[in-house]
Amino acid sequence: MADIYSAPKEVKLPKLDFSNMQKYAEESKQYIADLKQHIKDMGYKGKNVGEIVRFAVADGYAEYMVLSMRPMKLIHIPLDDAYEFPYAHLMTASEINKKLEGQKKLEQLFK
């Protein structure tokens, strides 16, 4: 079972600006990179730490960053619609590994 954490306040979220979506997209990428660096600076390391796992929700995705595989810890990523996956807390390390492998295969297929 996974522990779900809110994004740390130390990493500044980009402001959703509908008038400049290109800027928001760039700031979102930077936010993910900053969050990944922040958790590594906190001492988290190991397999899949800093990887983003996505779950289909409504017309988008709920996104979580892997904080730790054992014990399973995820950080909710509050970008875009900030959807949450209602069963994220039930995810195991094995299920997260499978989900990440599937995502990587899809990315390769649609490069």
N, C-alpha and C positions, 0 to 999 in steps of 0.2 A: 504494500500500500504506500502511496506517495504522500509526502507532506507538500502542501502548496503554499508558496510564499508570495507576498506582494513584491513588486519591483522596489528596490531600495531607493530611498529619496536622494541619496548621494549622486545618483546618475540622473541627469536632467532629461525629462521627456520632451520631445519636440511638440510644438504647438500645432494642432491640426488647423491648417490654413487652406480653405477651399479655393482661395484666389491664386495660390501658388503651390500646386500639388507637386511639381518637380522639386521644389525646395523641401517640402515635407518628406518626400521619398528619400532624398539625400540625407536629411536629418535623421530619419528613421534608421537608415543603414548605419549612420554614425552612432546612434543610440545603442543599437545591437552590439556594435564593436566595443563601445564604452562599457556596456553592461558585462560583456564577456571578460574584458580586462579587469573590471572591478571584482568579479568573483574570483578570478585567478589571483589578484592582489590579496584577497582575503584568505588565500591558502587552499582554495578548492582546486583539485586537479584529478586527473584520472580519465578513464574512458568516457567519452561523450560529454564531458563537462564543457559547457558553453554552446552545445549544439541546440538548435531550435527544433522542437517537435510540434507538428501542426495537426489539429483535429478539425474536420469539416463541421461547421455550425452555421445554420441558416444559409445566408448567401456569401459566407466568407469562411474564415478560420479562427479558431482559438489557438493562440501560440503560447508556448511555454519554453523556457530555457532550462536545460538540465543543469542543476546545481551539484547533484551528487547521485551516483547510481546505487550505492550501498551506504547508508539507507537511501531509498529513492526520495529525492527532493527536487521539486520543480519550481521555477519562478514564473508567475503569470506575466506575459508581455502585454501591457495595455496600449497597444498601437491600433490605429485604424478604428474599427468598431469595438475593439477591446472585448470580443466575445470570450466567454469562459466555457470550457467543456465540463458538463455536469458530472462526468465520471472520471475526471483527471485524478482525483484522490484515490481511485481504485487501481490505477496503473501500477504494474510491477516493473522491475528492471528488465525482465525478459520481454514484456510487451513493448516497452519503450525501445529496446534494441531492435525488435522487429519493425516497429513503426519507422525508426530512423533509417533502417536498411531499405525499406520500401520507398521512402522519400528520396533517398539517394539514387535508387534505380530509376525512378520517374524523372528526376532531374537529368540523368544521363540520357534517357530516352528522348527527352524534349529539349535538348541543348540547342 
